[in-house]
Amino acid sequence: MSRTPLLPSGRRQGLPFVVPDDWTPEQALAVFELLDDILDVVRQHYARQLHESLHAQRANHGDTRVRDDPPF
């Protein structure tokens, strides 16, 4: 039995989605713009919760940067 691939989010289950390799540039741009719009709406609505969650994740994974260190 083959194992379900790990998605960037870490999820191993859900609805499969394959990006067709024959999209036109216009189709690809439309999908990109849709995803960008969705990201913006989610970011606006959940900004505080996202910030807190990301902060907690980084704290739990041993982010050793000094507070004033640049992220690069």
Secondary structure as UniProt FT lines:
FT   TURN            8..9
FT   TURN            21..22
FT   HELIX           25..60
FT   TURN            61..62
FT   TURN            67..68
//
